[in-house]
Amino acid sequence: MPDQLDLNLLRVFDALLQDGSVTAAAERLHLSIPATSRALARLRRAVGDPVLVRAGRGMVPTPFALRIAPRVRSLLDEAAALVNAKELDPAELRRTFTIRVGDGVVTRLVTEVAARAPGVVLRFVAEGDESVDALRDGSVDLDIGAGREGEADIRSTVLFRERLVGVVRADSPLGNRPTLRQLCRHPHVSVSRRGRTRGPLDAALQVAGLRRHVAAVVPFYSAAALLVASSDYVGLVPQRLAEQFPGHLRWFPISADLPDIDVRMHWHARLDADPAQRWLRETVQACV
């Protein structure tokens, strides 16, 4: 008779799917590696599927495992909400939250959470293709970044609005309020996760009959700021970030009509009522 599929096996399944490794799953679950291996064997018997199979040095989920992963994550979230239905005390919270985020709120959020909830682990993953699938399957709890309101099952709220400003190194010969023509006399670093060399500034320059030379493309604003601080490049970054490099960067307004950026927080609808998730969202809002 197959093993009974209890909640602990579902937790093992979820950890294995997230980490793709018995060793990493054991660390996440605070179990020994042999205990996790035994749980995987029980899980396989219970569902009648290998769940994870070897692929080179790692392990990959089977089609069956991928198909049920979102439902398992949803069940675990609902179970956590039941356990935490009483009034939440952050100091007693023992939980790992996964947050997908670009530049911006990480440092202050870590400090705030560490002070109020020392048992909480914040796991940050970099922005990628901005797919909502990670929110749906539970591999990401919060997605923080530029974007718009999405699909019906994805909740969203604006955290703040970013203004893009120009940056140069602190001792750059470029003036404090350069014209667009003056900007085009210097090489630029562009920010694009997809490697694009054109952006809103290029459209404004085109209207003015001008064109800039993009000498480098980086995936993050923080990388652009570091590159500008040690070169002759001109960059375009959020003002909040530019202000974090006093003595290294000098920022100035761009004399063009550039769109502001709405930085939003996204989460899945099933997490609305979970007290721990609600506390996390409120903490993020307080930090920004």
Rosetta blueprint (number, residue, H / E / L):
1 M L
2 P L
3 D L
4 Q L
5 L L
6 D L
7 L H
8 N H
9 L H
10 L H
11 R H
12 V H
13 F H
14 D H
15 A H
16 L H
17 L H
18 Q H
19 D H
20 G L
21 S L
22 V H
23 T H
24 A H
25 A H
26 A H
27 E H
28 R H
29 L H
30 H L
31 L L
32 S L
33 I H
34 P H
35 A H
36 T H
37 S H
38 R H
39 A H
40 L H
41 A H
42 R H
43 L H
44 R H
45 R H
46 A H
47 V H
48 G L
49 D L
50 P L
51 V L
52 L E
53 V E
54 R E
55 A E
56 G L
57 R L
58 G E
59 M E
60 V E
61 P E
62 T L
63 P H
64 F H
65 A H
66 L H
67 R H
68 I H
69 A H
70 P H
71 R H
72 V H
73 R H
74 S H
75 L H
76 L H
77 D H
78 E H
79 A H
80 A H
81 A H
82 L H
83 V H
84 N L
85 A L
86 K L
87 E L
88 L L
89 D L
90 P H
91 A H
92 E H
93 L L
94 R L
95 R E
96 T E
97 F E
98 T E
99 I E
100 R E
101 V E
102 G L
103 D L
104 G L
105 V L
106 V H
107 T H
108 R H
109 L H
110 V H
111 T H
112 E H
113 V H
114 A H
115 A H
116 R H
117 A L
118 P L
119 G L
120 V E
121 V E
122 L E
123 R E
124 F E
125 V E
126 A E
127 E L
128 G L
129 D L
130 E L
131 S L
132 V L
133 D H
134 A H
135 L H
136 R H
137 D L
138 G L
139 S L
140 V L
141 D L
142 L E
143 D E
144 I E
145 G E
146 A E
147 G L
148 R L
149 E L
150 G L
151 E L
152 A L
153 D L
154 I E
155 R E
156 S E
157 T E
158 V E
159 L E
160 F E
161 R E
162 E E
163 R L
164 L E
165 V E
166 G E
167 V E
168 V E
169 R E
170 A L
171 D L
172 S L
173 P L
174 L L
175 G L
176 N L
177 R L
178 P L
179 T L
180 L H
181 R H
182 Q H
183 L H
184 C L
185 R L
186 H L
187 P E
188 H E
189 V E
190 S E
191 V E
192 S L
193 R L
194 R L
195 G L
196 R L
197 T L
198 R L
199 G L
200 P H
201 L H
202 D H
203 A H
204 A H
205 L H
206 Q H
207 V H
208 A L
209 G L
210 L L
211 R L
212 R L
213 H E
214 V E
215 A E
216 A E
217 V E
218 V E
219 P L
220 F L
221 Y H
222 S H
223 A H
224 A H
225 A H
226 L H
227 L H
228 V H
229 A H
230 S L
231 S L
232 D L
233 Y L
234 V E
235 G E
236 L E
237 V E
238 P E
239 Q H
240 R H
241 L H
242 A H
243 E L
244 Q L
245 F L
246 P L
247 G L
248 H L
249 L E
250 R E
251 W E
252 F E
253 P L
254 I L
255 S L
256 A L
257 D L
258 L L
259 P L
260 D L
261 I E
262 D E
263 V E
264 R E
265 M E
266 H E
267 W E
268 H E
269 A H
270 R H
271 L H
272 D L
273 A L
274 D L
275 P H
276 A H
277 Q H
278 R H
279 W H
280 L H
281 R H
282 E H
283 T H
284 V H
285 Q H
286 A H
287 C H
288 V L
